[in-house]
Amino acid sequence: MTTSWLYCAIYPGAFERLDQVVRELVPPVRDLVGDHGGRWFFLRFMDSGGPHVRLRVHGAYPLLDRVYERLTSRFPAFLDTARATPGQTYARLPGSPVLDYWEGIDVRLYEPELRRYGGTAGVRVAEEHFMLSSSIVVRALETDLSPEQRSALATLAMASAVRHAVPGMDRAFWSKYFWYWTGRDEDGSEARRAAAVATAERLATAATSCALPERRRRAAEEFGEAVGATARRAAGRGIPLTPWQWVFHLVHLHNNRLGVPPEEEAVLAAVLGGAHEEEIHDRSATAR
């Protein structure tokens, strides 16, 4: 039977509703696809239409028809509920207007990132992990996460990924990750690094000690184990990506699914790599 990909971009009309999309619209698709042996995963994005969830589903054409029907039939009721239910408020830039973002479902063409993942075989390995990561995040968001819990969950998952895929490389990896997500060597990167370190000083205790249910802690460990397994599977198939590269890509995409923006990834990398501790030490040494 012929198979293909269905790519639906789900625009809920507000950043505050993205978690609700993951919680209410993605699970019915997950269940339907799972019953028919298909594959699926999602990511969060922002474009000219506004914030949205990009849901990709692979399967036979009859399954894809049912997925599309299920999404579009549930979307009006979802919007009614979302409009009546205030979600988490996202910080906006000072003075920035509240934009009129689009509400709707758009169908697009899925183009796998062959170059990034080393060709067709690498993409298939990556997609297997995307599906597991998506499943973990859907379970994690079954109930609301506070900002502190979201940061703590991401921190645990990030640390677990490094531990399982590139053990002993914590400081080196997070230093590079921090450098990348603060703008590398572009203009303004030093200011972004200073701001990220300052935020890390405030966030470190909450991100590393916030109380999380045991099931969420297990989910973070499950993610890390899967990153290590993915890197080993790829190496066994001759895919030309290093474990370091797999951790970099898969951690970023998992954080995206959790709703952790890149600027916060930089902060969490500073926490995990000890950049905030180095800053405190440097200030103490200067004061002596």
NUVO-349696 format. One record per residue (C-alpha): residue number from 1; residue in one letter; x, y, z. Coordinates in nm, 4 decimals, padded with zeros to 6 digits. Layout:
// residues N
R    k  r         u         v         w
R  NUM  a         X         Y         Z
...
END
This chain:
// residues 288
R    k  r         u         v         w
R    1  m   00.0000   00.0000   00.0000
R    2  t   00.1308   00.3443  -00.0909
R    3  t   00.2414   00.5581   00.2024
R    4  s   00.3242   00.9249   00.2347
R    5  w   00.3538   01.2121   00.4812
R    6  l   00.0771   01.4460   00.5954
R    7  y   00.2055   01.7745   00.7373
R    8  c  -00.0486   01.9870   00.9235
R    9  a   00.0380   02.3270   01.0700
R   10  i  -00.2065   02.3944   01.3544
R   11  y  -00.2453   02.7665   01.4308
R   12  p  -00.4276   02.8206   01.7635
R   13  g  -00.4080   03.2007   01.7501
R   14  a  -00.1854   03.2584   02.0555
R   15  f   00.1370   03.1389   02.2144
R   16  e  -00.0606   03.0650   02.5288
R   17  r  -00.2571   02.7957   02.3437
R   18  l   00.0345   02.5884   02.2112
R   19  d   00.0383   02.3619   02.5162
R   20  q  -00.3348   02.3090   02.4685
R   21  v  -00.2736   02.1979   02.1092
R   22  v  -00.0198   01.9431   02.2336
R   23  r  -00.2499   01.8333   02.5137
R   24  e  -00.5819   01.8170   02.3281
R   25  l  -00.5279   01.7810   01.9523
R   26  v  -00.2092   01.5759   01.9268
R   27  p  -00.3052   01.2743   02.1465
R   28  p  -00.6062   01.1674   01.9335
R   29  v  -00.3780   01.1672   01.6291
R   30  r  -00.1108   00.9762   01.8208
R   31  d  -00.3644   00.7104   01.9173
R   32  l  -00.5056   00.6782   01.5661
R   33  v  -00.1617   00.6541   01.4059
R   34  g  -00.0437   00.4045   01.6660
R   35  d  -00.3406   00.1791   01.5977
R   36  h  -00.2422   00.1647   01.2288
R   37  g   00.1349   00.1310   01.2574
R   38  g   00.2145   00.4797   01.1306
R   39  r   00.4726   00.7336   01.2440
R   40  w   00.4272   01.0849   01.3748
R   41  f   00.6016   01.3737   01.5490
R   42  f   00.5514   01.7434   01.6113
R   43  l   00.7428   02.0684   01.6611
R   44  r   00.6518   02.4232   01.7605
R   45  f   00.7134   02.7093   01.5194
R   46  m   00.6499   03.0766   01.4621
R   47  d   00.6037   03.2334   01.1178
R   48  s   00.4080   03.5172   00.9592
R   49  g   00.0815   03.3416   01.0456
R   50  g   00.1714   03.3203   01.4117
R   51  p   00.2662   03.0499   01.6606
R   52  h   00.1721   02.6979   01.5582
R   53  v   00.2368   02.3272   01.6011
R   54  r   00.3680   02.1404   01.2975
R   55  l   00.2364   01.7860   01.3111
R   56  r   00.3794   01.5318   01.0673
R   57  v   00.2191   01.1911   01.0151
R   58  h   00.3406   00.9053   00.7958
R   59  g   00.1148   00.6241   00.6816
R   60  a  -00.1125   00.4887   00.4125
R   61  y  -00.3409   00.7369   00.2390
R   62  p  -00.6593   00.6151   00.4123
R   63  l  -00.4906   00.6752   00.7490
R   64  l  -00.3808   01.0237   00.6478
R   65  d  -00.7358   01.1050   00.5400
R   66  r  -00.8638   00.9973   00.8812
R   67  v  -00.5981   01.2007   01.0605
R   68  y  -00.6901   01.5135   00.8673
R   69  e  -01.0597   01.4541   00.9296
R   70  r  -00.9994   01.4016   01.3006
R   71  l  -00.7976   01.7211   01.3326
R   72  t  -01.0309   01.9447   01.1353
R   73  s  -01.3439   01.8082   01.3027
R   74  r  -01.2059   01.8744   01.6517
R   75  f  -01.0498   02.2123   01.5822
R   76  p  -01.3624   02.4340   01.6145
R   77  a  -01.4468   02.2954   01.9592
R   78  f  -01.0817   02.3242   02.0585
R   79  l  -01.0827   02.6930   01.9637
R   80  d  -01.4024   02.7594   02.1572
R   81  t  -01.2465   02.6069   02.4686
R   82  a  -00.9094   02.7759   02.4166
R   83  r  -01.0664   03.1192   02.3790
R   84  a  -01.2525   03.0697   02.7048
R   85  t  -00.9549   02.9277   02.8954
R   86  p  -00.6638   03.1620   02.9649
R   87  g  -00.3357   02.9778   02.9393
R   88  q   00.0127   03.0643   03.0592
R   89  t   00.0992   03.4249   02.9796
R   90  y   00.4091   03.4605   02.7642
R   91  a   00.6352   03.7619   02.8104
R   92  r   00.6383   04.0068   02.5207
R   93  l   00.8918   04.2705   02.4270
R   94  p   00.8237   04.6063   02.5964
R   95  g   00.5890   04.8079   02.3821
R   96  s   00.5242   04.5288   02.1339
R   97  p   00.1625   04.5006   02.0201
R   98  v  -00.0554   04.1972   02.0758
R   99  l  -00.0811   04.0622   01.7233
R  100  d  -00.3864   03.9126   01.5624
R  101  y  -00.2489   03.5664   01.4920
R  102  w  -00.4204   03.3266   01.2561
R  103  e  -00.6459   03.0461   01.3772
R  104  g  -00.6687   02.7475   01.1463
R  105  i  -00.5073   02.4332   01.0049
R  106  d  -00.2830   02.4506   00.7012
R  107  v  -00.1589   02.1485   00.5024
R  108  r   00.1957   02.1608   00.3670
R  109  l   00.4697   01.9518   00.2094
R  110  y   00.7110   01.7791   00.4473
R  111  e   01.0705   01.7987   00.3253
R  112  p   01.3033   01.5823   00.5391
R  113  e   01.6361   01.7435   00.6316
R  114  l   01.8541   01.4972   00.4435
R  115  r   02.1710   01.7016   00.4676
R  116  r   02.1458   01.7632   00.8417
R  117  y   02.0986   01.3963   00.9273
R  118  g   02.3345   01.2362   00.6780
R  119  g   02.0939   01.1224   00.4087
R  120  t   01.7836   00.9043   00.3924
R  121  a   01.9061   00.6472   00.6455
R  122  g   01.9957   00.9201   00.8931
R  123  v   01.6588   01.0880   00.8551
R  124  r   01.4830   00.7593   00.9282
R  125  v   01.6858   00.7127   01.2473
R  126  a   01.6134   01.0733   01.3447
R  127  e   01.2403   01.0356   01.2778
R  128  e   01.2265   00.7315   01.5051
R  129  h   01.3635   00.9487   01.7827
R  130  f   01.1366   01.2417   01.6942
R  131  m   00.8377   01.0153   01.7530
R  132  l   00.9653   00.8991   02.0923
R  133  s   01.0507   01.2537   02.1986
R  134  s   00.7048   01.3719   02.0904
R  135  s   00.5412   01.0933   02.2910
R  136  i   00.7437   01.1842   02.6005
R  137  v   00.6442   01.5500   02.5738
R  138  v   00.2759   01.4720   02.5211
R  139  r   00.2824   01.2687   02.8431
R  140  a   00.4706   01.5445   03.0248
R  141  l   00.2096   01.8034   02.9252
R  142  e  -00.0952   01.6008   03.0269
R  143  t  -00.1200   01.8488   03.3146
R  144  d   00.0026   02.2078   03.3316
R  145  l   00.3697   02.2775   03.3946
R  146  s   00.4750   02.5855   03.5874
R  147  p   00.7661   02.7791   03.4326
R  148  e   00.9932   02.6363   03.7034
R  149  q   00.8784   02.2809   03.6352
R  150  r   00.9278   02.3238   03.2609
R  151  s   01.2828   02.4486   03.3152
R  152  a   01.3565   02.1691   03.5612
R  153  l   01.2225   01.9028   03.3254
R  154  a   01.4269   02.0388   03.0356
R  155  t   01.7388   02.0541   03.2528
R  156  l   01.7004   01.6907   03.3576
R  157  a   01.6455   01.5768   02.9989
R  158  m   01.9434   01.7761   02.8716
R  159  a   02.1746   01.6380   03.1391
R  160  s   02.0516   01.2844   03.0757
R  161  a   02.1190   01.3123   02.7021
R  162  v   02.4812   01.4132   02.7554
R  163  r   02.5311   01.1463   03.0204
R  164  h   02.4068   00.8703   02.7900
R  165  a   02.5564   00.9849   02.4581
R  166  v   02.8781   01.1741   02.5370
R  167  p   02.9647   01.0828   02.8988
R  168  g   03.2301   01.2944   03.0645
R  169  m   03.1854   01.5771   02.8148
R  170  d   02.9427   01.7858   03.0215
R  171  r   03.1431   02.1068   03.0578
R  172  a   03.2752   02.1060   02.7019
R  173  f   02.9378   02.0277   02.5482
R  174  w   02.7372   02.2844   02.7434
R  175  s   03.0006   02.5509   02.6836
R  176  k   02.9613   02.4990   02.3080
R  177  y   02.5816   02.4804   02.3334
R  178  f   02.5782   02.8028   02.5363
R  179  w   02.8017   02.9746   02.2808
R  180  y   02.5769   02.8665   01.9920
R  181  w   02.2440   02.9720   02.1440
R  182  t   02.3770   03.3105   02.2525
R  183  g   02.4620   03.4019   01.8932
R  184  r   02.8037   03.2419   01.8417
R  185  d   03.0381   03.5301   01.7492
R  186  e   02.7753   03.7569   01.5947
R  187  d   02.7222   04.1192   01.6955
R  188  g   02.5598   04.1401   02.0367
R  189  s   02.6562   03.7872   02.1377
R  190  e   02.8642   03.9004   02.4365
R  191  a   02.5702   04.0972   02.5738
R  192  r   02.3429   03.7968   02.5232
R  193  r   02.5915   03.5754   02.7055
R  194  a   02.6111   03.8153   02.9977
R  195  a   02.2306   03.8311   03.0168
R  196  a   02.2022   03.4508   03.0001
R  197  v   02.4561   03.4046   03.2799
R  198  a   02.2762   03.6608   03.4964
R  199  t   01.9480   03.4771   03.4416
R  200  a   02.1178   03.1434   03.5113
R  201  e   02.2298   03.2707   03.8510
R  202  r   01.8668   03.3361   03.9421
R  203  l   01.7300   03.0205   03.7789
R  204  a   01.9915   02.7641   03.8839
R  205  t   01.8343   02.6616   04.2130
R  206  a   01.4824   02.6329   04.0707
R  207  a   01.5998   02.4494   03.7579
R  208  t   01.7947   02.1888   03.9527
R  209  s   01.5818   02.1431   04.2642
R  210  c   01.2217   02.2068   04.1563
R  211  a   00.9934   01.9296   04.2729
R  212  l   00.8825   01.7108   03.9838
R  213  p   00.6662   01.3989   03.9967
R  214  e   00.8647   01.0783   03.9600
R  215  r   00.6956   01.0022   03.6273
R  216  r   00.8334   01.3243   03.4805
R  217  r   01.1804   01.2483   03.6119
R  218  r   01.1604   00.9046   03.4523
R  219  a   01.0525   01.0665   03.1252
R  220  a   01.3629   01.2872   03.1279
R  221  e   01.5807   00.9820   03.1818
R  222  e   01.3960   00.7934   02.9086
R  223  f   01.4737   01.0767   02.6697
R  224  g   01.8442   01.0711   02.7533
R  225  e   01.8648   00.6953   02.7125
R  226  a   01.6966   00.7278   02.3732
R  227  v   01.9463   00.9914   02.2577
R  228  g   02.2326   00.7581   02.3436
R  229  a   02.0611   00.4671   02.1687
R  230  t   01.9955   00.6811   01.8611
R  231  a   02.3609   00.7848   01.8356
R  232  r   02.4744   00.4226   01.8654
R  233  r   02.2173   00.3014   01.6127
R  234  a   02.3257   00.5687   01.3660
R  235  a   02.6920   00.4771   01.4075
R  236  g   02.6076   00.1118   01.3489
R  237  r   02.4402   00.2041   01.0210
R  238  g   02.7328   00.4132   00.9021
R  239  i   02.5524   00.7465   00.9292
R  240  p   02.8149   01.0244   00.9294
R  241  l   02.7076   01.2141   01.2418
R  242  t   02.8987   01.2111   01.5683
R  243  p   02.7298   01.1438   01.9051
R  244  w   02.7976   01.5098   01.9866
R  245  q   02.5978   01.6190   01.6795
R  246  w   02.3096   01.3886   01.7672
R  247  v   02.2904   01.5293   02.1190
R  248  f   02.2976   01.8850   01.9865
R  249  h   02.0155   01.8338   01.7373
R  250  l   01.7937   01.6076   01.9474
R  251  v   01.8193   01.8127   02.2678
R  252  h   01.7233   02.1305   02.0833
R  253  l   01.4217   01.9669   01.9188
R  254  h   01.3075   01.8109   02.2476
R  255  n   01.3258   02.1503   02.4155
R  256  n   01.1255   02.2957   02.1287
R  257  r   00.8528   02.0373   02.1873
R  258  l   00.8536   02.1165   02.5585
R  259  g   00.8053   02.4852   02.4823
R  260  v   01.1539   02.5992   02.5851
R  261  p   01.2691   02.8855   02.3558
R  262  p   01.6312   02.9076   02.2340
R  263  e   01.7139   03.1976   02.4655
R  264  e   01.6153   02.9831   02.7634
R  265  e   01.8157   02.6921   02.6224
R  266  a   02.1197   02.9185   02.6538
R  267  v   02.0323   02.9868   03.0172
R  268  l   01.9903   02.6168   03.0949
R  269  a   02.3196   02.5402   02.9191
R  270  a   02.4842   02.8007   03.1434
R  271  v   02.3362   02.6254   03.4465
R  272  l   02.4470   02.2798   03.3322
R  273  g   02.7923   02.3967   03.2232
R  274  g   02.8564   02.6002   03.5368
R  275  a   02.8946   02.9324   03.3541
R  276  h   02.6954   03.1083   03.6263
R  277  e   02.9243   02.9618   03.8941
R  278  e   03.2315   03.0834   03.7056
R  279  e   03.0808   03.4324   03.6915
R  280  i   03.0153   03.4305   04.0667
R  281  h   03.3713   03.3069   04.1284
R  282  d   03.5164   03.5782   03.9031
R  283  r   03.3243   03.8505   04.0855
R  284  s   03.4370   03.7135   04.4219
R  285  a   03.7996   03.7051   04.3090
R  286  t   03.7777   04.0623   04.1801
R  287  a   03.6333   04.1796   04.5100
R  288  r   03.9217   04.0339   04.7137
END
